[in-house]
Amino acid sequence: MTREASVERRTNETDIKLSFAVDGEGQSNLETSVPFLTHMLDLFTKHGQFNLTIDAVGDVEIDDHHTTEDIGICLGQALREALGDKKGIKRYGNAFVPMDEALAQVVVDLSNRPHLEFRAELPSARVGTFDTELVHEFLWKFALEARMNLHVIVHYGHNTHHIIEAIFKAFGRALDEATMIDPRVKGVPSTKGML
C-alpha cells in the first residue's frame, strides 16, 4: 500500500500544490515563498523520513501569514488522506530533540480528534523576517486538518531559532513513530474500532 497524497488549494491569497508521502526517504523539494518555513519543513521531512514536495505562491508582500497557514492546511489534509483508514499504525508518537541549549518534546496521537497543546515560549517575535507566532498557526492548522492530537512542549531554551528548529525536528520524528505500521496491530489501535 502506498501511503501518499496530493493536495491543491487555490484562493485569492495563495496557490499551493503539495504532495506528501508517509513512507519516504527524507526527500524534499520545497518552494514556499517563506524561507524560514522552507527550512523548517525540510528538517521536518528529513527527520520524519517523509517525502514532501511543495510549490506555493502567496501574498508574502503583505506578510507570511496566509502562505504559512495554507501550507499547514494542505499538509494536514494530505497526511489524513495518505493514512486512509489507519489500519495497523502505531497511532502514538513521542520525540525529544535537543538543539544546543533548547529541548523540545512533541507528542502525537492520530486520534481523529484535533487538538493542539502548545507549551512553548518563543523569546523573539521574529526570526529574520518570519513572524514566530506563525509557528502556532501552522501547527494548529496542520493538527486540525489531519485530525490529530498534537502536544508541543519546550522544556527550555533561549534562542528562538533553536527552539523552533527543535520543535520541527521533534514533530517529524514523533509523527514518523505514530504513522509506523506495527505488525501486531490488527485493524486500528482503538477500542472504538475506528480512528
Phi and psi in degrees as GROMACS dihedral restraints (atoms count N, CA, C in turn):
[ dihedral_restraints ]
;  ai    aj    ak    al  type     phi  dphi    fc
    3     4     5     6     1   -91.5    20    10
    4     5     6     7     1   119.4    20    10
    6     7     8     9     1  -101.0    20    10
    7     8     9    10     1    88.2    20    10
    9    10    11    12     1  -151.8    20    10
   10    11    12    13     1   160.3    20    10
   12    13    14    15     1  -156.4    20    10
   13    14    15    16     1   155.7    20    10
   15    16    17    18     1  -123.9    20    10
   16    17    18    19     1   143.6    20    10
   18    19    20    21     1  -135.3    20    10
   19    20    21    22     1   140.3    20    10
   21    22    23    24     1  -125.2    20    10
   22    23    24    25     1   138.2    20    10
   24    25    26    27     1  -141.2    20    10
   25    26    27    28     1   122.5    20    10
   27    28    29    30     1  -127.5    20    10
   28    29    30    31     1   124.1    20    10
   30    31    32    33     1  -130.7    20    10
   31    32    33    34     1  -177.7    20    10
   33    34    35    36     1   -70.3    20    10
   34    35    36    37     1   -10.8    20    10
   36    37    38    39     1  -107.9    20    10
   37    38    39    40     1   -30.4    20    10
   39    40    41    42     1  -144.4    20    10
   40    41    42    43     1   158.3    20    10
   42    43    44    45     1  -136.3    20    10
   43    44    45    46     1   110.6    20    10
   45    46    47    48     1  -126.8    20    10
   46    47    48    49     1   132.7    20    10
   48    49    50    51     1  -123.8    20    10
   49    50    51    52     1   126.7    20    10
   51    52    53    54     1  -140.9    20    10
   52    53    54    55     1   137.6    20    10
   54    55    56    57     1  -130.4    20    10
   55    56    57    58     1   140.9    20    10
   57    58    59    60     1  -138.2    20    10
   58    59    60    61     1   130.5    20    10
   60    61    62    63     1  -119.4    20    10
   61    62    63    64     1   124.0    20    10
   63    64    65    66     1   -66.1    20    10
   64    65    66    67     1   -45.3    20    10
   66    67    68    69     1   -98.2    20    10
   67    68    69    70     1    77.1    20    10
   69    70    71    72     1  -113.3    20    10
   70    71    72    73     1  -155.7    20    10
   72    73    74    75     1  -129.7    20    10
   73    74    75    76     1    17.8    20    10
   75    76    77    78     1    77.2    20    10
   76    77    78    79     1    25.3    20    10
   78    79    80    81     1   -95.6    20    10
   79    80    81    82     1   135.1    20    10
   81    82    83    84     1  -133.2    20    10
   82    83    84    85     1   146.5    20    10
   84    85    86    87     1  -137.0    20    10
   85    86    87    88     1    97.2    20    10
   87    88    89    90     1  -122.2    20    10
   88    89    90    91     1   124.0    20    10
   90    91    92    93     1  -128.0    20    10
   91    92    93    94     1   100.0    20    10
   93    94    95    96     1  -113.3    20    10
   94    95    96    97     1   -12.8    20    10
   96    97    98    99     1    71.1    20    10
   97    98    99   100     1     1.0    20    10
   99   100   101   102     1  -127.3    20    10
  100   101   102   103     1    93.4    20    10
  102   103   104   105     1   -55.2    20    10
  103   104   105   106     1   -43.0    20    10
  105   106   107   108     1   -66.3    20    10
  106   107   108   109     1   -40.6    20    10
  108   109   110   111     1   -63.4    20    10
  109   110   111   112     1   -40.2    20    10
  111   112   113   114     1   -56.3    20    10
  112   113   114   115     1   -45.8    20    10
  114   115   116   117     1   -60.5    20    10
  115   116   117   118     1   -45.2    20    10
  117   118   119   120     1   -66.9    20    10
  118   119   120   121     1   -40.0    20    10
  120   121   122   123     1   -69.1    20    10
  121   122   123   124     1   -31.3    20    10
  123   124   125   126     1   -63.4    20    10
  124   125   126   127     1   -43.9    20    10
  126   127   128   129     1   -64.1    20    10
  127   128   129   130     1   -45.9    20    10
  129   130   131   132     1   -55.6    20    10
  130   131   132   133     1   -45.9    20    10
  132   133   134   135     1   -66.1    20    10
  133   134   135   136     1   -45.9    20    10
  135   136   137   138     1   -62.8    20    10
  136   137   138   139     1   -46.6    20    10
  138   139   140   141     1   -76.5    20    10
  139   140   141   142     1   -21.9    20    10
  141   142   143   144     1   -90.6    20    10
  142   143   144   145     1    -6.8    20    10
  144   145   146   147     1    57.0    20    10
  145   146   147   148     1    40.0    20    10
  147   148   149   150     1   -98.5    20    10
  148   149   150   151     1   174.9    20    10
  150   151   152   153     1  -120.2    20    10
  151   152   153   154     1   133.4    20    10
  153   154   155   156     1  -141.7    20    10
  154   155   156   157     1   128.2    20    10
  156   157   158   159     1  -123.6    20    10
  157   158   159   160     1   128.8    20    10
  159   160   161   162     1  -134.5    20    10
  160   161   162   163     1   132.0    20    10
  162   163   164   165     1  -124.7    20    10
  163   164   165   166     1   102.3    20    10
  165   166   167   168     1  -126.8    20    10
  166   167   168   169     1   131.1    20    10
  168   169   170   171     1  -122.5    20    10
  169   170   171   172     1   130.1    20    10
  171   172   173   174     1  -143.8    20    10
  172   173   174   175     1   175.4    20    10
  174   175   176   177     1   -82.1    20    10
  175   176   177   178     1    58.4    20    10
  177   178   179   180     1   -70.4    20    10
  178   179   180   181     1   -10.2    20    10
  180   181   182   183     1   -68.4    20    10
  181   182   183   184     1   -21.9    20    10
  183   184   185   186     1   -83.3    20    10
  184   185   186   187     1   -63.7    20    10
  186   187   188   189     1  -170.7    20    10
  187   188   189   190     1  -174.8    20    10
  189   190   191   192     1   -89.3    20    10
  190   191   192   193     1     0.0    20    10
  192   193   194   195     1   -60.1    20    10
  193   194   195   196     1   -56.5    20    10
  195   196   197   198     1   -61.8    20    10
  196   197   198   199     1   -40.9    20    10
  198   199   200   201     1   -66.7    20    10
  199   200   201   202     1   -45.5    20    10
  201   202   203   204     1   -62.0    20    10
  202   203   204   205     1   -47.7    20    10
  204   205   206   207     1   -61.0    20    10
  205   206   207   208     1   -46.2    20    10
  207   208   209   210     1   -71.2    20    10
  208   209   210   211     1   -31.3    20    10
  210   211   212   213     1   -65.3    20    10
  211   212   213   214     1   -40.5    20    10
  213   214   215   216     1   -59.5    20    10
  214   215   216   217     1   -42.7    20    10
  216   217   218   219     1   -61.0    20    10
  217   218   219   220     1   -49.7    20    10
  219   220   221   222     1   -64.3    20    10
  220   221   222   223     1   -40.8    20    10
  222   223   224   225     1   -66.3    20    10
  223   224   225   226     1   -40.4    20    10
  225   226   227   228     1   -62.7    20    10
  226   227   228   229     1   -43.5    20    10
  228   229   230   231     1   -63.0    20    10
  229   230   231   232     1   -41.8    20    10
  231   232   233   234     1   -65.0    20    10
  232   233   234   235     1   -42.5    20    10
  234   235   236   237     1   -61.5    20    10
  235   236   237   238     1   -46.7    20    10
  237   238   239   240     1   -60.5    20    10
  238   239   240   241     1   -44.2    20    10
  240   241   242   243     1   -66.5    20    10
  241   242   243   244     1   -42.0    20    10
  243   244   245   246     1   -63.3    20    10
  244   245   246   247     1   -34.1    20    10
  246   247   248   249     1   -79.2    20    10
  247   248   249   250     1   -17.6    20    10
  249   250   251   252     1    57.0    20    10
  250   251   252   253     1  -127.2    20    10
  252   253   254   255     1   -82.8    20    10
  253   254   255   256     1    -2.4    20    10
  255   256   257   258     1    66.1    20    10
  256   257   258   259     1    18.2    20    10
  258   259   260   261     1   -63.7    20    10
  259   260   261   262     1   132.8    20    10
  261   262   263   264     1    85.4    20    10
  262   263   264   265     1    -4.7    20    10
  264   265   266   267     1   -76.8    20    10
  265   266   267   268     1   159.6    20    10
  267   268   269   270     1   -70.4    20    10
  268   269   270   271     1   -32.0    20    10
  270   271   272   273     1    82.4    20    10
  271   272   273   274     1   -46.1    20    10
  273   274   275   276     1  -105.4    20    10
  274   275   276   277     1   146.4    20    10
  276   277   278   279     1  -146.4    20    10
  277   278   279   280     1   146.9    20    10
  279   280   281   282     1  -145.3    20    10
  280   281   282   283     1   131.6    20    10
  282   283   284   285     1  -144.7    20    10
  283   284   285   286     1   137.0    20    10
  285   286   287   288     1  -105.7    20    10
  286   287   288   289     1   133.3    20    10
  288   289   290   291     1  -134.6    20    10
  289   290   291   292     1   122.8    20    10
  291   292   293   294     1   -88.2    20    10
  292   293   294   295     1   146.3    20    10
  294   295   296   297     1  -137.1    20    10
  295   296   297   298     1    97.6    20    10
  297   298   299   300     1    52.4    20    10
  298   299   300   301     1  -116.0    20    10
  300   301   302   303     1   -81.8    20    10
  301   302   303   304     1    -9.5    20    10
  303   304   305   306     1   -97.3    20    10
  304   305   306   307     1   145.3    20    10
  306   307   308   309     1  -132.8    20    10
  307   308   309   310     1   119.1    20    10
  309   310   311   312     1  -116.8    20    10
  310   311   312   313     1   146.9    20    10
  312   313   314   315     1  -126.1    20    10
  313   314   315   316     1   135.8    20    10
  315   316   317   318     1  -128.7    20    10
  316   317   318   319     1   131.3    20    10
  318   319   320   321     1  -123.0    20    10
  319   320   321   322     1   131.9    20    10
  321   322   323   324     1  -123.5    20    10
  322   323   324   325     1   139.2    20    10
  324   325   326   327     1  -130.5    20    10
  325   326   327   328     1   115.5    20    10
  327   328   329   330     1   -83.1    20    10
  328   329   330   331     1    65.9    20    10
  330   331   332   333     1   -92.4    20    10
  331   332   333   334     1   -11.1    20    10
  333   334   335   336     1    70.4    20    10
  334   335   336   337     1    16.0    20    10
  336   337   338   339     1  -124.2    20    10
  337   338   339   340     1    99.8    20    10
  339   340   341   342     1   -71.4    20    10
  340   341   342   343     1   130.8    20    10
  342   343   344   345     1  -159.6    20    10
  343   344   345   346     1   140.6    20    10
  345   346   347   348     1  -121.6    20    10
  346   347   348   349     1   123.8    20    10
  348   349   350   351     1  -110.9    20    10
  349   350   351   352     1   112.6    20    10
  351   352   353   354     1  -115.3    20    10
  352   353   354   355     1    97.8    20    10
  354   355   356   357     1  -106.0    20    10
  355   356   357   358     1    73.9    20    10
  357   358   359   360     1  -145.2    20    10
  358   359   360   361     1   130.4    20    10
  360   361   362   363     1  -104.4    20    10
  361   362   363   364     1   122.1    20    10
  363   364   365   366     1  -102.3    20    10
  364   365   366   367     1   110.8    20    10
  366   367   368   369     1   -61.1    20    10
  367   368   369   370     1   -31.4    20    10
  369   370   371   372     1  -110.6    20    10
  370   371   372   373     1   142.8    20    10
  372   373   374   375     1   -74.1    20    10
  373   374   375   376     1   -20.4    20    10
  375   376   377   378     1  -139.7    20    10
  376   377   378   379     1   147.8    20    10
  378   379   380   381     1  -119.2    20    10
  379   380   381   382     1   110.0    20    10
  381   382   383   384     1    62.1    20    10
  382   383   384   385     1  -120.9    20    10
  384   385   386   387     1   -99.5    20    10
  385   386   387   388     1     0.3    20    10
  387   388   389   390     1   -86.0    20    10
  388   389   390   391     1   127.8    20    10
  390   391   392   393     1   -77.9    20    10
  391   392   393   394     1   115.2    20    10
  393   394   395   396     1   -69.0    20    10
  394   395   396   397     1   -17.8    20    10
  396   397   398   399     1   -66.6    20    10
  397   398   399   400     1   -15.3    20    10
  399   400   401   402     1   -72.2    20    10
  400   401   402   403     1   -15.4    20    10
  402   403   404   405     1   -61.0    20    10
  403   404   405   406     1   -48.2    20    10
  405   406   407   408     1   -61.4    20    10
  406   407   408   409     1   -45.0    20    10
  408   409   410   411     1   -59.6    20    10
  409   410   411   412     1   -46.4    20    10
  411   412   413   414     1   -61.3    20    10
  412   413   414   415     1   -50.3    20    10
  414   415   416   417     1   -64.3    20    10
  415   416   417   418     1   -38.0    20    10
  417   418   419   420     1   -65.8    20    10
  418   419   420   421     1   -44.3    20    10
  420   421   422   423     1   -68.2    20    10
  421   422   423   424     1   -37.4    20    10
  423   424   425   426     1   -60.3    20    10
  424   425   426   427     1   -52.0    20    10
  426   427   428   429     1   -61.5    20    10
  427   428   429   430     1   -41.0    20    10
  429   430   431   432     1   -62.8    20    10
  430   431   432   433     1   -48.6    20    10
  432   433   434   435     1   -75.0    20    10
  433   434   435   436     1   -32.0    20    10
  435   436   437   438     1   -79.9    20    10
  436   437   438   439     1   -13.4    20    10
  438   439   440   441     1    56.7    20    10
  439   440   441   442     1    53.0    20    10
  441   442   443   444     1  -117.2    20    10
  442   443   444   445     1   155.0    20    10
  444   445   446   447     1   -94.5    20    10
  445   446   447   448     1   117.2    20    10
  447   448   449   450     1  -126.0    20    10
  448   449   450   451     1   119.3    20    10
  450   451   452   453     1  -114.3    20    10
  451   452   453   454     1   126.8    20    10
  453   454   455   456     1  -119.2    20    10
  454   455   456   457     1   120.3    20    10
  456   457   458   459     1  -127.1    20    10
  457   458   459   460     1   118.6    20    10
  459   460   461   462     1   -98.8    20    10
  460   461   462   463     1   113.4    20    10
  462   463   464   465     1   -73.5    20    10
  463   464   465   466     1   -37.5    20    10
  465   466   467   468     1  -170.4    20    10
  466   467   468   469     1   168.2    20    10
  468   469   470   471     1   149.2    20    10
  469   470   471   472     1   153.1    20    10
  471   472   473   474     1  -131.0    20    10
  472   473   474   475     1   -12.1    20    10
  474   475   476   477     1   -96.1    20    10
  475   476   477   478     1   118.4    20    10
  477   478   479   480     1   -62.3    20    10
  478   479   480   481     1   -40.5    20    10
  480   481   482   483     1   -60.2    20    10
  481   482   483   484     1   -45.8    20    10
  483   484   485   486     1   -61.7    20    10
  484   485   486   487     1   -42.4    20    10
  486   487   488   489     1   -61.4    20    10
  487   488   489   490     1   -49.1    20    10
  489   490   491   492     1   -66.0    20    10
  490   491   492   493     1   -39.5    20    10
  492   493   494   495     1   -62.2    20    10
  493   494   495   496     1   -42.7    20    10
  495   496   497   498     1   -62.6    20    10
  496   497   498   499     1   -38.3    20    10
  498   499   500   501     1   -61.4    20    10
  499   500   501   502     1   -49.1    20    10
  501   502   503   504     1   -68.3    20    10
  502   503   504   505     1   -36.9    20    10
  504   505   506   507     1   -65.6    20    10
  505   506   507   508     1   -44.9    20    10
  507   508   509   510     1   -65.1    20    10
  508   509   510   511     1   -36.5    20    10
  510   511   512   513     1   -63.1    20    10
  511   512   513   514     1   -45.2    20    10
  513   514   515   516     1   -59.2    20    10
  514   515   516   517     1   -44.9    20    10
  516   517   518   519     1   -69.6    20    10
  517   518   519   520     1   -39.8    20    10
  519   520   521   522     1   -66.7    20    10
  520   521   522   523     1   -41.0    20    10
  522   523   524   525     1   -68.9    20    10
  523   524   525   526     1   -35.3    20    10
  525   526   527   528     1   -59.5    20    10
  526   527   528   529     1   -46.2    20    10
  528   529   530   531     1   -62.9    20    10
  529   530   531   532     1   -45.0    20    10
  531   532   533   534     1   -65.2    20    10
  532   533   534   535     1   -31.5    20    10
  534   535   536   537     1   -89.6    20    10
  535   536   537   538     1    -6.7    20    10
  537   538   539   540     1   -62.6    20    10
  538   539   540   541     1   143.8    20    10
  540   541   542   543     1   -81.7    20    10
  541   542   543   544     1   127.4    20    10
  543   544   545   546     1  -107.7    20    10
  544   545   546   547     1   113.3    20    10
  546   547   548   549     1   -61.8    20    10
  547   548   549   550     1   -16.4    20    10
  549   550   551   552     1   -78.0    20    10
  550   551   552   553     1   -20.8    20    10
  552   553   554   555     1   -80.5    20    10
  553   554   555   556     1   121.4    20    10
  555   556   557   558     1  -102.4    20    10
  556   557   558   559     1   119.9    20    10
  558   559   560   561     1    77.1    20    10
  559   560   561   562     1  -133.2    20    10
  561   562   563   564     1  -113.3    20    10
  562   563   564   565     1   151.2    20    10
  564   565   566   567     1   -81.3    20    10
  565   566   567   568     1    70.7    20    10
  567   568   569   570     1  -156.7    20    10
  568   569   570   571     1   137.7    20    10
  570   571   572   573     1   -70.2    20    10
  571   572   573   574     1   -14.4    20    10
  573   574   575   576     1   -73.5    20    10
  574   575   576   577     1   -21.6    20    10
  576   577   578   579     1    87.9    20    10
  577   578   579   580     1     1.9    20    10
  579   580   581   582     1  -157.6    20    10
  580   581   582   583     1   157.0    20    10
